[in-house]
Amino acid sequence: MYDSRGARSSVRASAAAALGAALLLAGCSSGGGDKNGDAGGGITQQPKAADPFWVNPDGTAARRLTAYTKSGDRTKADQLRKIAEQPTGEWIGPENPEKEARGFTEAAQKSDRTALLVLYDIPHRDCGQYSQGGAADGNAYRAWIDGVAQGIEDRSALVILEPDAVLHLADGCTPAQFHEERYDLLKGAIAKLKSLKNTKVYLDAGNVGWSHPDQILQPLQRAGIAQADGFSVNVSNFYSTQDSLAYGKQLSSKLGGKHFVIDTSRNGNGPYTSGDPAQRWCNPPGRALGEPPTTKTADPLVDAYLWVKRPGESDGTCKGGPKAGEWWASYALALAENTN
């Protein structure tokens, strides 16, 4: 049986680690240029024409790069630079959504870039697995979304909305008594975020490993996909760009030509095909970084290749990994080393 869960990221740990850096950058970075100082080993922004998304020069990968550089470990530094120099998703935590969203979007604005934000706090998240949790109830979630929106204001942002939330409605993982509330919360979140001047919203639509795309069609519609800019596929998973493109185009054809984005962060070698099928998504060995983030894609329906999942962060306590969302240096280096 295919296990759809691939959106594992410990939002609390990830956001807390990056928030201070974002707030610092928002206050001191020079606007408009490609340089953001040397806090992250001389990390610079990618050319805006092809990759308009903000590179956090003080994120975890950049800090580890600095440490390797200072210690003289050039081999590891060269490998980790493959990750540190690319824009990755900033997963907004549960406790300070307004402050975090403001910090990231202000820092991105200072660099004349777009912030890539991931919202992952839906109640009853992840069906009680590695990334279980989420808001306590519907009202708490609505307040959290309001905080995110207040933090973004009119600054440029691309939002990936609730990885796996719709898929877990379609596959029966989320108990039936929570379905109506979830649909209402997702529709409300899309409406709130789309009321902002410069925010694009992509509702997550699972991945190609979900073998029944017709079954996710109605849940996407009920969740408000018509009001979103599009949908996302392959978040935190490993399916190839080619297969993800085919899956996305199949869904798009049933959704009136909706555009979509693909998470290419770790799909360079495609999916893992050994071991327990239900655990193949969790820290699989031998994987590689995929296509770098860009808006110059292979198909007019694909608005961007993105690194939604931050390469180097664990999927969970499987195969020797730390908790979901925690940095795993050896895995990060392996991803880079396996990448041509």
VEXDREN-2710 file (C-alpha; in Angstrom, 1 decimal):
% VEXDREN-2710
k/r/px/py/pz
1/MET/0.0/0.0/0.0
2/TYR/1.3/3.4/-0.9
3/ASP/1.8/5.8/2.0
4/SER/1.2/9.3/0.9
5/ARG/3.0/11.0/3.8
6/GLY/5.9/13.0/2.5
7/ALA/5.5/16.5/3.9
8/ARG/7.4/15.9/7.1
9/SER/9.0/19.0/8.5
10/SER/9.2/20.0/12.1
11/VAL/7.9/23.5/11.7
12/ARG/8.6/24.6/15.2
13/ALA/12.3/23.7/15.0
14/SER/12.8/24.9/11.5
15/ALA/11.1/28.3/11.9
16/ALA/12.7/29.0/15.3
17/ALA/16.1/28.4/13.9
18/ALA/15.6/30.8/10.9
19/LEU/13.4/33.5/12.5
20/GLY/16.2/35.4/14.2
21/ALA/18.2/35.5/11.0
22/ALA/15.3/36.7/9.0
23/LEU/14.6/39.5/11.4
24/LEU/18.2/40.5/11.5
25/LEU/18.4/40.6/7.7
26/ALA/15.2/42.6/7.5
27/GLY/16.8/45.3/9.6
28/CYS/20.3/45.5/8.0
29/SER/20.4/44.1/4.5
30/SER/20.9/46.4/1.7
31/GLY/18.0/46.6/-0.7
32/GLY/18.0/45.7/-4.3
33/GLY/21.4/44.1/-4.7
34/ASP/22.4/40.4/-4.9
35/LYS/24.7/40.5/-1.9
36/ASN/23.4/39.9/1.6
37/GLY/26.6/40.1/3.6
38/ASP/28.8/37.2/4.6
39/ALA/26.8/35.7/7.5
40/GLY/26.3/32.6/5.5
41/GLY/29.8/32.1/3.9
42/GLY/29.3/34.7/1.2
43/ILE/25.9/33.4/0.0
44/THR/24.3/35.6/-2.7
45/GLN/20.9/35.7/-4.4
46/GLN/20.4/33.8/-7.6
47/PRO/19.7/35.8/-10.8
48/LYS/16.3/37.2/-10.4
49/ALA/15.2/36.6/-14.0
50/ALA/15.3/32.9/-13.7
51/ASP/15.0/32.5/-9.9
52/PRO/13.1/35.3/-8.1
53/PHE/12.9/33.6/-4.8
54/TRP/14.8/34.7/-1.7
55/VAL/17.9/32.8/-0.6
56/ASN/18.3/33.0/3.2
57/PRO/22.0/33.8/3.7
58/ASP/21.8/32.9/7.3
59/GLY/19.8/29.6/7.2
60/THR/21.0/26.3/8.6
61/ALA/22.8/25.2/5.5
62/ALA/24.6/28.6/5.2
63/ARG/25.7/28.5/8.8
64/ARG/27.0/24.9/8.4
65/LEU/28.8/26.1/5.2
66/THR/30.5/28.9/7.2
67/ALA/31.6/26.4/9.9
68/TYR/33.1/24.1/7.3
69/THR/34.8/27.0/5.6
70/LYS/36.3/28.3/8.9
71/SER/37.5/24.9/9.9
72/GLY/39.2/24.4/6.5
73/ASP/37.1/21.5/5.4
74/ARG/36.9/22.6/1.8
75/THR/35.4/19.3/0.5
76/LYS/32.4/19.5/2.8
77/ALA/32.0/23.2/2.2
78/ASP/32.0/22.8/-1.6
79/GLN/29.3/20.1/-1.3
80/LEU/27.1/22.0/1.1
81/ARG/27.3/25.1/-1.0
82/LYS/25.1/23.3/-3.5
83/ILE/22.3/23.5/-0.9
84/ALA/23.1/26.8/0.8
85/GLU/23.1/28.9/-2.4
86/GLN/19.5/27.9/-3.4
87/PRO/16.2/29.4/-2.0
88/THR/14.3/27.0/0.1
89/GLY/10.9/27.1/1.8
90/GLU/10.5/28.8/5.2
91/TRP/8.1/26.7/7.2
92/ILE/6.1/29.1/9.5
93/GLY/5.9/27.9/13.0
94/PRO/2.8/27.7/15.3
95/GLU/3.6/30.3/17.9
96/ASN/4.6/33.5/16.2
97/PRO/3.1/33.4/12.7
98/GLU/2.9/37.2/12.2
99/LYS/6.4/37.9/13.4
100/GLU/7.9/35.1/11.3
101/ALA/6.0/35.9/8.1
102/ARG/7.0/39.6/8.5
103/GLY/10.7/38.7/9.1
104/PHE/11.0/36.5/6.1
105/THR/9.1/38.8/3.7
106/GLU/10.8/41.9/4.9
107/ALA/14.2/40.2/4.4
108/ALA/13.2/39.1/0.9
109/GLN/11.9/42.5/0.0
110/LYS/15.3/44.0/1.1
111/SER/16.9/41.8/-1.5
112/ASP/14.2/42.5/-4.1
113/ARG/13.0/38.9/-4.1
114/THR/9.9/36.8/-3.3
115/ALA/9.7/34.9/0.0
116/LEU/8.8/31.2/-0.3
117/LEU/6.6/30.3/2.7
118/VAL/5.1/27.0/3.7
119/LEU/2.0/26.8/5.9
120/TYR/1.7/23.5/7.7
121/ASP/-0.5/23.9/10.8
122/ILE/-3.9/22.4/9.9
123/PRO/-5.6/20.7/12.9
124/HIS/-5.1/16.9/13.1
125/ARG/-2.0/17.2/10.9
126/ASP/-0.2/14.2/9.5
127/CYS/-2.6/11.6/10.9
128/GLY/-0.7/11.2/14.1
129/GLN/2.6/10.3/12.4
130/TYR/6.1/11.9/12.6
131/SER/4.8/15.4/12.0
132/GLN/1.6/15.1/14.0
133/GLY/0.2/18.2/15.6
134/GLY/-1.2/21.4/14.1
135/ALA/-3.5/24.0/15.5
136/ALA/-5.6/23.0/18.5
137/ASP/-8.9/23.7/16.7
138/GLY/-10.5/25.6/13.8
139/ASN/-10.6/28.9/15.6
140/ALA/-6.9/28.6/16.5
141/TYR/-6.1/27.8/12.9
142/ARG/-8.0/30.8/11.6
143/ALA/-6.2/33.1/14.0
144/TRP/-2.9/31.6/12.9
145/ILE/-3.7/32.3/9.2
146/ASP/-4.7/35.8/10.1
147/GLY/-1.3/36.2/11.8
148/VAL/0.5/35.0/8.7
149/ALA/-1.5/37.4/6.5
150/GLN/-0.8/40.3/8.8
151/GLY/2.9/39.5/8.7
152/ILE/3.0/39.3/4.9
153/GLU/1.0/42.5/4.2
154/ASP/1.7/43.7/0.6
155/ARG/5.1/42.1/0.3
156/SER/5.8/39.5/-2.4
157/ALA/5.3/35.9/-1.2
158/LEU/4.6/32.5/-2.7
159/VAL/2.7/30.3/-0.3
160/ILE/2.6/26.5/-0.3
161/LEU/-0.6/25.7/1.6
162/GLU/-0.8/22.7/3.9
163/PRO/1.2/19.8/2.4
164/ASP/-0.8/16.5/2.5
165/ALA/-3.9/18.1/4.0
166/VAL/-6.1/17.5/0.9
167/LEU/-4.5/14.2/0.1
168/HIS/-5.3/12.9/3.6
169/LEU/-8.9/13.7/3.0
170/ALA/-8.9/11.8/-0.2
171/ASP/-7.0/8.7/1.1
172/GLY/-9.1/8.3/4.2
173/CYS/-6.1/8.9/6.6
174/THR/-7.9/11.9/8.2
175/PRO/-11.0/10.7/10.2
176/ALA/-14.3/11.6/8.5
177/GLN/-15.5/13.7/11.4
178/PHE/-12.8/16.3/10.6
179/HIS/-13.4/16.6/6.9
180/GLU/-16.0/19.4/6.7
181/GLU/-14.0/21.6/9.1
182/ARG/-10.8/21.0/7.1
183/TYR/-12.5/22.0/3.8
184/ASP/-13.8/25.1/5.5
185/LEU/-10.4/26.0/6.9
186/LEU/-8.6/25.6/3.6
187/LYS/-11.1/27.6/1.7
188/GLY/-10.9/30.3/4.3
189/ALA/-7.1/30.3/4.2
190/ILE/-7.0/30.7/0.5
191/ALA/-9.5/33.5/0.6
192/LYS/-7.5/35.3/3.3
193/LEU/-4.2/35.0/1.6
194/LYS/-5.5/35.9/-1.8
195/SER/-6.8/39.1/-0.4
196/LEU/-3.2/40.2/-0.1
197/LYS/-1.8/42.3/-2.9
198/ASN/1.3/40.3/-3.8
199/THR/0.7/36.8/-2.5
200/LYS/0.3/33.7/-4.7
201/VAL/-1.2/30.6/-3.1
202/TYR/-0.6/27.0/-4.2
203/LEU/-2.8/24.3/-2.5
204/ASP/-0.9/21.1/-2.1
205/ALA/-2.2/18.2/-4.2
206/GLY/0.1/15.3/-3.2
207/ASN/2.4/13.4/-5.5
208/VAL/2.5/10.9/-8.3
209/GLY/2.7/8.1/-5.8
210/TRP/-0.9/8.7/-5.2
211/SER/-2.2/6.4/-7.9
212/HIS/-5.8/7.7/-8.1
213/PRO/-5.7/11.4/-9.1
214/ASP/-9.5/11.3/-9.9
215/GLN/-10.1/10.7/-6.2
216/ILE/-8.3/13.9/-5.2
217/LEU/-10.1/16.0/-7.8
218/GLN/-13.3/16.6/-5.8
219/PRO/-11.5/17.2/-2.5
220/LEU/-9.3/19.9/-4.2
221/GLN/-12.4/21.5/-5.6
222/ARG/-14.1/21.5/-2.2
223/ALA/-11.0/22.9/-0.6
224/GLY/-11.1/26.0/-2.8
225/ILE/-8.6/25.3/-5.6
226/ALA/-10.6/27.5/-8.0
227/GLN/-9.7/30.5/-5.9
228/ALA/-6.0/29.6/-5.6
229/ASP/-3.3/30.4/-8.1
230/GLY/-2.7/26.7/-8.5
231/PHE/-1.4/23.6/-6.7
232/SER/1.8/22.0/-5.6
233/VAL/3.1/18.5/-6.2
234/ASN/5.8/16.3/-4.8
235/VAL/6.3/18.3/-1.6
236/SER/9.0/16.7/0.5
237/ASN/9.0/13.6/-1.8
238/PHE/11.3/12.1/-4.3
239/TYR/9.4/11.4/-7.5
240/SER/11.1/12.6/-10.7
241/THR/10.3/15.9/-12.3
242/GLN/9.2/14.1/-15.4
243/ASP/6.7/11.9/-13.5
244/SER/5.6/14.9/-11.3
245/LEU/5.0/16.9/-14.5
246/ALA/2.8/14.2/-15.9
247/TYR/0.8/13.9/-12.7
248/GLY/0.4/17.7/-12.4
249/LYS/-0.7/18.0/-16.1
250/GLN/-3.3/15.2/-15.6
251/LEU/-4.7/17.1/-12.6
252/SER/-4.6/20.4/-14.4
253/SER/-6.6/19.1/-17.3
254/LYS/-9.4/18.2/-14.8
255/LEU/-9.1/21.6/-13.1
256/GLY/-9.6/23.9/-16.0
257/GLY/-5.9/24.3/-16.8
258/LYS/-4.8/25.3/-13.3
259/HIS/-1.0/26.0/-13.1
260/PHE/1.2/24.2/-10.6
261/VAL/4.6/24.0/-9.0
262/ILE/6.9/21.0/-8.4
263/ASP/9.1/20.4/-5.4
264/THR/12.4/19.3/-6.9
265/SER/14.5/19.6/-3.7
266/ARG/15.5/15.9/-3.4
267/ASN/14.3/14.2/-6.6
268/GLY/17.5/14.0/-8.6
269/ASN/17.7/10.2/-8.4
270/GLY/13.9/9.6/-8.3
271/PRO/12.1/7.6/-5.6
272/TYR/13.6/4.9/-3.4
273/THR/12.3/1.5/-4.5
274/SER/13.7/-0.9/-1.8
275/GLY/12.5/-1.8/1.6
276/ASP/9.1/-1.3/3.2
277/PRO/6.9/0.5/0.7
278/ALA/5.2/2.4/3.5
279/GLN/8.5/3.9/4.6
280/ARG/10.2/4.6/1.3
281/TRP/9.5/8.3/1.7
282/CYS/11.3/8.6/5.0
283/ASN/15.0/9.5/4.8
284/PRO/15.7/7.1/1.8
285/PRO/19.4/6.5/1.1
286/GLY/21.0/7.3/-2.2
287/ARG/18.9/10.3/-3.1
288/ALA/20.2/13.5/-4.8
289/LEU/19.3/17.1/-5.2
290/GLY/17.0/17.9/-8.1
291/GLU/16.7/20.8/-10.5
292/PRO/17.6/24.1/-8.9
293/PRO/14.6/26.4/-8.1
294/THR/13.6/28.4/-11.1
295/THR/10.6/29.9/-12.9
296/LYS/12.1/28.8/-16.3
297/THR/10.4/25.4/-16.4
298/ALA/9.8/22.8/-19.0
299/ASP/6.1/23.5/-19.4
300/PRO/3.9/26.6/-19.5
301/LEU/1.6/25.1/-16.9
302/VAL/4.5/24.8/-14.4
303/ASP/5.0/28.1/-12.7
304/ALA/8.2/27.0/-10.9
305/TYR/10.5/24.3/-9.7
306/LEU/10.9/24.9/-6.0
307/TRP/12.8/23.5/-3.1
308/VAL/9.9/23.4/-0.7
309/LYS/11.5/20.8/1.6
310/ARG/14.8/22.0/2.9
311/PRO/17.4/19.5/1.8
312/GLY/19.4/18.2/4.8
313/GLU/16.5/18.3/7.2
314/SER/15.3/14.9/8.4
315/ASP/11.9/13.3/7.5
316/GLY/11.6/11.7/10.9
317/THR/13.2/9.2/13.3
318/CYS/13.7/6.5/10.7
319/LYS/16.8/5.0/9.2
320/GLY/18.9/6.6/11.9
321/GLY/17.6/10.1/11.4
322/PRO/16.9/12.7/14.0
323/LYS/13.4/14.2/14.6
324/ALA/11.5/15.5/11.7
325/GLY/12.8/18.9/10.6
326/GLU/16.1/18.6/12.4
327/TRP/19.3/19.1/10.5
328/TRP/21.1/15.9/9.5
329/ALA/24.6/16.8/8.3
330/SER/25.5/13.4/6.8
331/TYR/22.3/13.2/4.9
332/ALA/22.7/16.7/3.6
333/LEU/26.2/16.0/2.4
334/ALA/25.1/12.7/0.8
335/LEU/22.4/14.5/-1.2
336/ALA/24.9/17.0/-2.5
337/GLU/27.6/14.3/-3.2
338/ASN/25.1/12.3/-5.2
339/THR/24.2/15.3/-7.4
340/ASN/25.9/15.9/-10.7
END
